[in-house]
Amino acid sequence: MPDSYIIEVNSQTAGIVVRGSGGYCFFASSHRFNRLEGQLFRNAREAERAARKLMNGGEKEAA
């Protein structure tokens, strides 16, 4: 299992997550995603969902 993942939303790089002892830590690659900086996620998919939600203005995603 990889120790880091690149998180992309709509072909824009949101940041990377790096696995540590407490989960995956988010490192933002643009100011748009700074609210996620340093947050811990259980997995990369959870971080991607958070970045997507932030990009969509906090609106609920369509299923």
N, CA, C and O atoms as a MOPAC input file, in Angstrom:
PM7 MOZYME 1SCF
protein

 N      0.83500 1    -1.17600 1     0.00000 1
 C      0.00000 1     0.00000 1     0.00000 1
 C      0.89000 1     1.25200 1     0.00000 1
 O      1.80500 1     1.35600 1     0.81700 1
 N      0.62900 1     2.19700 1    -0.90500 1
 C      1.48300 1     3.40300 1    -0.96500 1
 C      1.40700 1     4.24600 1     0.30400 1
 O      0.42300 1     4.20100 1     1.04200 1
 N      2.46200 1     5.01100 1     0.53600 1
 C      2.51600 1     5.89000 1     1.70300 1
 C      2.02600 1     7.29400 1     1.39500 1
 O      1.82000 1     8.08700 1     2.31500 1
 N      1.83200 1     7.62300 1     0.10800 1
 C      1.34600 1     8.95200 1    -0.24900 1
 C      0.51700 1     8.89100 1    -1.52700 1
 O      0.70200 1     8.01100 1    -2.36900 1
 N     -0.39300 1     9.84100 1    -1.64800 1
 C     -1.25900 1     9.93900 1    -2.81900 1
 C     -1.40100 1    11.39900 1    -3.21200 1
 O     -1.41100 1    12.28700 1    -2.36000 1
 N     -1.51200 1    11.63600 1    -4.50800 1
 C     -1.84900 1    12.95600 1    -5.01400 1
 C     -3.36600 1    13.03600 1    -5.06500 1
 O     -4.02500 1    12.12600 1    -5.56900 1
 N     -3.91800 1    14.12000 1    -4.54400 1
 C     -5.36600 1    14.32000 1    -4.54300 1
 C     -5.70000 1    15.33800 1    -5.62900 1
 O     -5.20600 1    16.46600 1    -5.60300 1
 N     -6.54000 1    14.93700 1    -6.58500 1
 C     -6.97500 1    15.82000 1    -7.66000 1
 C     -8.48500 1    15.96200 1    -7.64500 1
 O     -9.21500 1    15.01600 1    -7.34600 1
 N     -8.93800 1    17.16800 1    -7.97600 1
 C    -10.36700 1    17.45000 1    -8.08900 1
 C    -10.57300 1    18.19400 1    -9.40700 1
 O     -9.99500 1    19.25900 1    -9.62500 1
 N    -11.39000 1    17.63400 1   -10.27000 1
 C    -11.65200 1    18.26100 1   -11.57900 1
 C    -10.35500 1    18.61400 1   -12.30800 1
 O    -10.20900 1    19.72200 1   -12.82400 1
 N     -9.43500 1    17.68700 1   -12.34600 1
 C     -8.13000 1    17.83200 1   -13.01000 1
 C     -7.23700 1    18.90100 1   -12.38700 1
 O     -6.25200 1    19.31000 1   -13.00100 1
 N     -7.55900 1    19.35500 1   -11.18700 1
 C     -6.71400 1    20.32000 1   -10.46700 1
 C     -6.11500 1    19.60800 1    -9.25500 1
 O     -6.82300 1    18.93500 1    -8.50500 1
 N     -4.81800 1    19.76200 1    -9.07800 1
 C     -4.16200 1    19.15200 1    -7.92100 1
 C     -4.53800 1    19.92400 1    -6.66700 1
 O     -4.27200 1    21.11900 1    -6.54800 1
 N     -5.16100 1    19.21500 1    -5.73800 1
 C     -5.56900 1    19.81800 1    -4.46700 1
 C     -4.43600 1    19.73600 1    -3.45400 1
 O     -4.23800 1    20.65000 1    -2.65300 1
 N     -3.69400 1    18.63400 1    -3.49600 1
 C     -2.60200 1    18.43200 1    -2.56400 1
 C     -2.17600 1    16.98100 1    -2.55200 1
 O     -2.49200 1    16.21200 1    -3.45900 1
 N     -1.46600 1    16.63000 1    -1.52300 1
 C     -1.06300 1    15.24000 1    -1.32700 1
 C     -1.45200 1    14.82600 1     0.08400 1
 O     -1.60000 1    15.66000 1     0.97700 1
 N     -1.61200 1    13.53200 1     0.26100 1
 C     -1.77800 1    12.97600 1     1.60100 1
 C     -0.63700 1    12.00200 1     1.83200 1
 O     -0.25200 1    11.24700 1     0.93900 1
 N     -0.10500 1    12.03200 1     3.03900 1
 C      1.02100 1    11.18100 1     3.40700 1
 C      0.62800 1    10.37200 1     4.62600 1
 O      0.16700 1    10.91800 1     5.62800 1
 N      0.81200 1     9.07500 1     4.53300 1
 C      0.43100 1     8.18400 1     5.63300 1
 C      1.38700 1     8.34000 1     6.80200 1
 O      2.60700 1     8.33700 1     6.63700 1
 N      0.80500 1     8.47600 1     7.98400 1
 C      1.56000 1     8.53600 1     9.23100 1
 C      0.89500 1     7.62300 1    10.23800 1
 O      0.01300 1     6.84100 1     9.88500 1
 N      1.30400 1     7.71500 1    11.47000 1
 C      0.76700 1     6.81500 1    12.49700 1
 C     -0.70900 1     7.07600 1    12.79300 1
 O     -1.42600 1     6.15900 1    13.19500 1
 N     -1.17400 1     8.31800 1    12.59900 1
 C     -2.56400 1     8.64300 1    12.90900 1
 C     -3.50200 1     8.62800 1    11.72400 1
 O     -4.69900 1     8.86700 1    11.88400 1
 N     -2.98700 1     8.35400 1    10.53700 1
 C     -3.79200 1     8.36500 1     9.32500 1
 C     -3.04600 1     9.07500 1     8.21200 1
 O     -1.81600 1     9.11300 1     8.20300 1
 N     -3.78900 1     9.63300 1     7.27900 1
 C     -3.20700 1    10.33400 1     6.14300 1
 C     -3.30600 1    11.84000 1     6.36700 1
 O     -4.40100 1    12.37800 1     6.52700 1
 N     -2.17300 1    12.50900 1     6.37700 1
 C     -2.11500 1    13.94800 1     6.60300 1
 C     -2.14600 1    14.67400 1     5.25800 1
 O     -1.41400 1    14.32100 1     4.33400 1
 N     -3.00300 1    15.69500 1     5.16100 1
 C     -3.18600 1    16.45600 1     3.92700 1
 C     -2.22500 1    17.63600 1     3.87400 1
 O     -2.06600 1    18.36200 1     4.85600 1
 N     -1.58100 1    17.82400 1     2.71400 1
 C     -0.72200 1    18.96900 1     2.44400 1
 C     -1.24700 1    19.64900 1     1.18500 1
 O     -1.16400 1    19.08900 1     0.09100 1
 N     -1.78200 1    20.84700 1     1.33800 1
 C     -2.40500 1    21.57000 1     0.23200 1
 C     -1.37100 1    22.01900 1    -0.79700 1
 O     -0.25100 1    22.39100 1    -0.44900 1
 N     -1.76600 1    21.97700 1    -2.06200 1
 C     -0.87700 1    22.44900 1    -3.12600 1
 C     -1.31600 1    23.79400 1    -3.68300 1
 O     -0.61300 1    24.38100 1    -4.50600 1
 N     -2.47100 1    24.29100 1    -3.24300 1
 C     -2.91100 1    25.63100 1    -3.63900 1
 C     -3.70700 1    26.24800 1    -2.49600 1
 O     -4.20800 1    25.54600 1    -1.61800 1
 N     -3.81300 1    27.56500 1    -2.52500 1
 C     -4.51400 1    28.28100 1    -1.45100 1
 C     -5.97200 1    27.85100 1    -1.33200 1
 O     -6.55000 1    27.90800 1    -0.24700 1
 N     -6.55700 1    27.42900 1    -2.42200 1
 C     -7.96300 1    27.01800 1    -2.42700 1
 C     -8.22700 1    25.88100 1    -1.42500 1
 O     -9.33800 1    25.75500 1    -0.91000 1
 N     -7.22000 1    25.06600 1    -1.15500 1
 C     -7.38100 1    23.89500 1    -0.29000 1
 C     -6.69000 1    24.04800 1     1.06000 1
 O     -6.52000 1    23.06200 1     1.77700 1
 N     -6.29000 1    25.25900 1     1.41600 1
 C     -5.59500 1    25.48100 1     2.68300 1
 C     -6.41300 1    25.06200 1     3.90000 1
 O     -5.83200 1    24.71600 1     4.92900 1
 N     -7.73400 1    25.08200 1     3.81800 1
 C     -8.56600 1    24.67800 1     4.96200 1
 C     -8.35000 1    23.21200 1     5.33500 1
 O     -8.65400 1    22.80700 1     6.45700 1
 N     -7.83300 1    22.42500 1     4.41400 1
 C     -7.57800 1    21.00600 1     4.68900 1
 C     -6.15100 1    20.74500 1     5.17600 1
 O     -5.82900 1    19.64000 1     5.61300 1
 N     -5.30600 1    21.76400 1     5.09800 1
 C     -3.89200 1    21.62100 1     5.46800 1
 C     -3.74300 1    21.04500 1     6.87700 1
 O     -4.29300 1    21.57500 1     7.84200 1
 N     -2.98800 1    19.95000 1     6.97400 1
 C     -2.69800 1    19.33300 1     8.26300 1
 C     -3.78400 1    18.42400 1     8.81300 1
 O     -3.57900 1    17.77700 1     9.84000 1
 N     -4.93700 1    18.36300 1     8.15100 1
 C     -6.00300 1    17.49000 1     8.64600 1
 C     -5.64000 1    16.02800 1     8.40900 1
 O     -4.97000 1    15.69000 1     7.43300 1
 N     -6.09200 1    15.17500 1     9.31300 1
 C     -5.86800 1    13.73400 1     9.19000 1
 C     -7.12300 1    13.06200 1     8.66000 1
 O     -8.24200 1    13.39000 1     9.05600 1
 N     -6.91300 1    12.11700 1     7.75900 1
 C     -8.00100 1    11.34600 1     7.17000 1
 C     -7.69900 1     9.85900 1     7.32000 1
 O     -6.53800 1     9.45400 1     7.38500 1
 N     -8.74700 1     9.05700 1     7.37200 1
 C     -8.55900 1     7.61200 1     7.50400 1
 C     -7.91200 1     7.01200 1     6.27300 1
 O     -7.15100 1     6.04900 1     6.37600 1
 N     -8.20900 1     7.57500 1     5.10000 1
 C     -7.65300 1     7.06100 1     3.85100 1
 C     -7.65400 1     8.17300 1     2.80100 1
 O     -8.20200 1     9.25200 1     3.02800 1
 N     -7.03800 1     7.90100 1     1.65700 1
 C     -6.93500 1     8.90500 1     0.59800 1
 C     -8.29300 1     9.24700 1     0.01100 1
 O     -8.52200 1    10.39700 1    -0.36200 1
 N     -9.18200 1     8.30100 1    -0.08000 1
 C    -10.51400 1     8.54500 1    -0.63500 1
 C    -11.27800 1     9.55300 1     0.22000 1
 O    -11.97100 1    10.42000 1    -0.31400 1
 N    -11.15900 1     9.44700 1     1.51900 1
 C    -11.81900 1    10.40200 1     2.42500 1
 C    -11.26300 1    11.81100 1     2.21500 1
 O    -12.01700 1    12.78400 1     2.23700 1
 N     -9.95500 1    11.92600 1     2.01100 1
 C     -9.34000 1    13.22800 1     1.74200 1
 C     -9.81900 1    13.78700 1     0.41000 1
 O    -10.07000 1    14.98700 1     0.29100 1
 N     -9.94600 1    12.93300 1    -0.57700 1
 C    -10.44300 1    13.37000 1    -1.88400 1
 C    -11.87200 1    13.89400 1    -1.77800 1
 O    -12.20900 1    14.91500 1    -2.37700 1
 N    -12.70400 1    13.19900 1    -1.02100 1
 C    -14.09600 1    13.64900 1    -0.83400 1
 C    -14.13400 1    15.01900 1    -0.15600 1
 O    -14.93300 1    15.87400 1    -0.53700 1
 N    -13.28400 1    15.23200 1     0.83600 1
 C    -13.23500 1    16.51800 1     1.53200 1
 C    -12.78800 1    17.62700 1     0.58300 1
 O    -13.34200 1    18.72500 1     0.61100 1
 N    -11.79400 1    17.34800 1    -0.25300 1
 C    -11.31200 1    18.34600 1    -1.21800 1
 C    -12.38700 1    18.65800 1    -2.24700 1
 O    -12.57200 1    19.81700 1    -2.62000 1
 N    -13.09400 1    17.63900 1    -2.70800 1
 C    -14.17100 1    17.83200 1    -3.67700 1
 C    -15.29200 1    18.67500 1    -3.06200 1
 O    -15.83300 1    19.57000 1    -3.71200 1
 N    -15.62900 1    18.38600 1    -1.83000 1
 C    -16.67300 1    19.14600 1    -1.13800 1
 C    -16.26200 1    20.61000 1    -0.99100 1
 O    -17.07500 1    21.50800 1    -1.20700 1
 N    -15.01500 1    20.85100 1    -0.62800 1
 C    -14.50500 1    22.20600 1    -0.48800 1
 C    -14.53200 1    22.94000 1    -1.83800 1
 O    -14.90200 1    24.11300 1    -1.90700 1
 N    -14.14200 1    22.24700 1    -2.89100 1
 C    -14.12900 1    22.85500 1    -4.23200 1
 C    -15.53600 1    23.21200 1    -4.69200 1
 O    -15.73000 1    24.20100 1    -5.39800 1
 N    -16.51500 1    22.41000 1    -4.29300 1
 C    -17.90800 1    22.64100 1    -4.68600 1
 C    -18.62300 1    23.58000 1    -3.73200 1
 O    -19.85000 1    23.67500 1    -3.75100 1
 N    -17.86700 1    24.26800 1    -2.90300 1
 C    -18.47000 1    25.23000 1    -1.99200 1
 C    -19.20600 1    24.59300 1    -0.83500 1
 O    -20.09300 1    25.21200 1    -0.24700 1
 N    -18.84900 1    23.35700 1    -0.49800 1
 C    -19.48100 1    22.67900 1     0.62300 1
 C    -20.81100 1    22.05100 1     0.27600 1
 O    -21.49200 1    21.49700 1     1.13900 1
 N    -21.18800 1    22.14000 1    -1.02200 1
 C    -22.45300 1    21.53700 1    -1.43000 1
 C    -22.33000 1    20.03500 1    -1.43700 1
 O    -21.25100 1    19.48800 1    -1.66400 1
 N    -23.42200 1    19.38200 1    -1.19100 1
 C    -23.43500 1    17.92100 1    -1.18300 1
 C    -23.26000 1    17.40600 1    -2.60200 1
 O    -23.88800 1    17.90900 1    -3.53300 1
 N    -22.41200 1    16.41100 1    -2.76300 1
 C    -22.17900 1    15.82900 1    -4.07000 1
 C    -23.35500 1    14.97400 1    -4.50900 1
 O    -24.07300 1    14.40400 1    -3.68800 1
 N    -23.53500 1    14.89600 1    -5.81600 1
 C    -24.54500 1    13.98200 1    -6.36000 1
 C    -24.00100 1    12.56700 1    -6.23400 1
 O    -22.80100 1    12.33600 1    -6.37900 1
 N    -24.88100 1    11.64100 1    -5.96700 1
 C    -24.47100 1    10.24600 1    -5.78100 1
 C    -24.12500 1     9.58100 1    -7.09200 1
 O    -23.76000 1     8.40600 1    -7.11100 1

